[in-house]
């Protein structure tokens, strides 16, 4: 009986040790998953834009090799043309749904929350990456006095003049903040020129590198 009791005790202890080992492994896997899965932060968005904007030649913009960059916000009521496969006919759908389709993201709330104007990305940090970013709100302020538009310069006229000359030489494109799927391995941005063109572009992260996939939306402004 004593020998049997010792065996049972040994088995019981081994079961406890095995349980502790499996539990520790599970916790370690959970922690590793948390560390490996990135979070959608402003730094993550800016790192994406840095990688995208270092080489703008990918957009096939022959006259925009080293342009100035400014930000354009998405508008809540924007729509895009998308093919209705059942009717085999293009139709206008909400921007959030359009992006969700192309990012293959079922959670449209996740997409729409990123389009919210309250979640504006501060792109000024792009300057630290050597990107020629312009925040026009830092340079000019616009006021309406009755029916007249008054432009207030927040920097010297000479600074505005020099910047305008540089933009005329190197050109300027605007870009939206990126919109990501939940896995943060696919992204959508729009970029364009004030007067001529506008593109919607899809990216995918492969081997920890953002790869240009295709232009899924294009039109003249």
C-alpha positions as semicolon CSV with decimal commas, in nm:
position;residue;x (nm);y (nm);z (nm)
1;X;0,000;0,000;0,000
2;X;0,285;0,234;0,085
3;X;0,451;0,167;-0,252
4;X;0,120;0,224;-0,434
5;X;0,068;0,550;-0,245
6;X;0,416;0,668;-0,345
7;X;0,344;0,584;-0,710
8;X;0,015;0,773;-0,701
9;X;0,185;1,071;-0,539
10;X;0,457;1,062;-0,805
11;X;0,200;1,048;-1,084
12;X;0,007;1,335;-0,926
13;X;0,321;1,549;-0,900
14;X;0,413;1,473;-1,260
15;X;0,066;1,577;-1,374
16;X;0,100;1,904;-1,182
17;X;0,443;1,968;-1,334
18;X;0,312;1,890;-1,684
19;X;0,017;2,125;-1,631
20;X;0,249;2,404;-1,512
21;X;0,478;2,349;-1,811
22;X;0,190;2,361;-2,062
23;X;0,045;2,667;-1,893
24;X;0,382;2,845;-1,906
25;X;0,419;2,759;-2,277
26;X;0,071;2,894;-2,352
27;X;0,145;3,219;-2,165
28;X;0,475;3,254;-2,349
29;X;0,302;3,206;-2,686
30;X;0,041;3,466;-2,592
31;X;0,309;3,715;-2,493
32;X;0,502;3,651;-2,814
33;X;0,187;3,701;-3,020
34;X;0,123;4,031;-2,844
35;X;0,479;4,143;-2,914
36;X;0,477;4,029;-3,277
37;X;0,136;4,177;-3,366
38;X;0,174;4,553;-3,415
39;X;-0,069;4,813;-3,287
40;X;-0,227;5,086;-3,495
41;X;-0,051;5,395;-3,362
42;X;0,053;5,724;-3,518
43;X;0,412;5,598;-3,528
44;X;0,300;5,290;-3,721
45;X;0,114;5,510;-3,971
46;X;0,411;5,746;-4,009
47;X;0,656;5,459;-4,059
48;X;0,432;5,332;-4,339
49;X;0,424;5,675;-4,505
50;X;0,801;5,708;-4,468
51;X;0,852;5,378;-4,653
52;X;0,602;5,478;-4,923
53;X;0,723;5,833;-4,979
54;X;1,097;5,767;-4,986
55;X;1,055;5,672;-5,352
56;X;0,758;5,833;-5,529
57;X;0,869;5,702;-5,869
58;X;0,662;5,391;-5,796
59;X;0,352;5,598;-5,868
60;X;0,469;5,660;-6,226
61;X;0,458;6,036;-6,172
62;X;0,727;6,143;-6,414
63;X;0,733;6,505;-6,302
64;X;0,706;6,432;-5,930
65;X;1,034;6,264;-5,837
66;X;1,100;6,466;-5,521
67;X;0,781;6,660;-5,455
68;X;0,659;6,854;-5,158
69;X;0,396;6,662;-4,959
70;X;0,083;6,797;-4,795
71;X;-0,208;6,623;-4,625
72;X;-0,564;6,586;-4,747
73;X;-0,838;6,460;-4,515
74;X;-1,101;6,209;-4,616
75;X;-1,457;6,343;-4,616
76;X;-1,732;6,152;-4,438
77;X;-1,972;6,163;-4,734
78;X;-1,725;6,047;-5,000
79;X;-1,817;5,760;-5,233
80;X;-1,627;5,550;-5,485
81;X;-1,731;5,349;-5,789
82;X;-1,727;4,975;-5,730
83;X;-1,840;4,697;-5,962
84;X;-2,161;4,529;-5,848
85;X;-2,085;4,171;-5,949
86;X;-2,448;4,059;-5,935
87;X;-2,563;4,332;-6,171
88;X;-2,228;4,352;-6,354
89;X;-2,255;4,729;-6,329
90;X;-2,052;4,990;-6,138
91;X;-2,224;5,175;-5,856
92;X;-2,131;5,439;-5,602
93;X;-2,076;5,300;-5,253
94;X;-1,956;5,465;-4,929
95;X;-1,580;5,518;-4,909
96;X;-1,545;5,299;-4,598
97;X;-1,715;5,005;-4,769
98;X;-1,502;5,054;-5,082
99;X;-1,179;5,043;-4,880
100;X;-1,299;4,744;-4,675
101;X;-1,365;4,545;-4,994
102;X;-1,017;4,603;-5,130
103;X;-0,844;4,545;-4,795
104;X;-1,052;4,226;-4,761
105;X;-1,163;4,346;-4,420
106;X;-1,508;4,237;-4,298
107;X;-1,520;4,487;-4,010
108;X;-1,627;4,814;-4,176
109;X;-1,644;4,983;-3,835
110;X;-1,268;4,931;-3,806
111;X;-1,226;5,108;-4,141
112;X;-1,473;5,390;-4,070
113;X;-1,314;5,468;-3,733
114;X;-0,987;5,540;-3,917
115;X;-1,167;5,769;-4,162
116;X;-1,310;5,975;-3,875
117;X;-1,186;6,334;-3,909
118;X;-1,131;6,345;-3,533
119;X;-0,848;6,093;-3,576
120;X;-0,633;6,318;-3,793
121;X;-0,273;6,208;-3,834
122;X;-0,005;6,465;-3,750
123;X;0,226;6,431;-4,048
124;X;0,472;6,700;-3,939
125;X;0,701;6,424;-3,810
126;X;0,762;6,320;-4,171
127;X;1,010;6,607;-4,188
128;X;1,243;6,412;-3,957
129;X;1,263;6,143;-4,229
130;X;1,384;6,395;-4,486
131;X;1,042;6,426;-4,652
132;X;0,946;6,775;-4,768
133;X;0,618;6,796;-4,581
134;X;0,410;7,114;-4,574
135;X;0,144;7,185;-4,314
136;X;-0,039;7,476;-4,473
137;X;-0,219;7,553;-4,149
138;X;0,120;7,650;-4,004
139;X;0,175;7,898;-4,288
140;X;-0,159;8,055;-4,362
141;X;-0,490;8,107;-4,191
142;X;-0,813;8,183;-4,374
143;X;-1,090;8,403;-4,233
144;X;-1,427;8,502;-4,369
145;X;-1,537;8,857;-4,291
146;X;-1,892;8,877;-4,422
147;X;-1,851;8,754;-4,784
148;X;-1,479;8,831;-4,813
149;X;-1,204;8,571;-4,769
150;X;-0,908;8,712;-4,577
151;X;-0,574;8,530;-4,592
152;X;-0,348;8,579;-4,290
153;X;0,017;8,484;-4,337
154;X;0,163;8,318;-4,027
155;X;0,518;8,348;-4,164
156;X;0,694;8,622;-4,359
157;X;0,590;8,701;-4,717
158;X;0,944;8,618;-4,829
159;X;0,913;8,267;-4,679
160;X;0,584;8,212;-4,861
161;X;0,737;8,345;-5,184
162;X;1,042;8,118;-5,157
163;X;0,825;7,815;-5,078
164;X;0,595;7,889;-5,371
165;X;0,899;7,906;-5,604
166;X;1,029;7,574;-5,469
167;X;0,690;7,409;-5,516
168;X;0,672;7,538;-5,872
169;X;1,008;7,371;-5,936
170;X;0,965;7,039;-5,749
171;X;0,582;7,014;-5,759
172;X;0,347;6,921;-5,476
173;X;0,124;6,621;-5,416
174;X;-0,123;6,565;-5,135
175;X;-0,164;6,236;-4,954
176;X;-0,423;6,098;-4,714
177;X;-0,344;5,915;-4,396
178;X;-0,323;5,539;-4,454
179;X;-0,612;5,308;-4,369
180;X;-0,527;4,954;-4,252
181;X;-0,701;4,622;-4,215
182;X;-0,715;4,465;-3,867
183;X;-0,404;4,255;-3,926
184;X;-0,217;4,573;-4,022
185;X;-0,061;4,399;-4,321
186;X;-0,267;4,576;-4,589
187;X;-0,305;4,950;-4,637
188;X;-0,489;5,195;-4,859
189;X;-0,392;5,554;-4,934
190;X;-0,500;5,820;-5,178
191;X;-0,272;6,078;-5,332
192;X;-0,305;6,340;-5,597
193;X;-0,234;6,683;-5,730
194;X;-0,463;6,975;-5,662
195;X;-0,552;7,023;-6,026
196;X;-0,484;6,710;-6,230
197;X;-0,508;6,360;-6,083
198;X;-0,610;6,142;-5,792
199;X;-0,515;5,778;-5,721
200;X;-0,625;5,519;-5,466
201;X;-0,339;5,277;-5,399
202;X;-0,321;4,940;-5,228
203;X;-0,015;4,815;-5,036
204;X;0,062;4,484;-4,868
205;X;0,328;4,401;-4,611
206;X;0,544;4,108;-4,723
207;X;0,849;3,992;-4,524
208;X;0,822;4,304;-4,307
209;X;0,833;4,531;-4,613
210;X;0,552;4,735;-4,767
211;X;0,498;4,635;-5,130
212;X;0,306;4,837;-5,389
213;X;0,023;4,615;-5,516
214;X;-0,190;4,820;-5,754
215;X;-0,383;5,137;-5,822
216;X;-0,750;5,054;-5,759
217;X;-0,897;5,398;-5,809
218;X;-0,794;5,674;-6,048
219;X;-0,953;5,988;-6,184
220;X;-0,880;6,343;-6,283
221;X;-0,969;6,606;-6,025
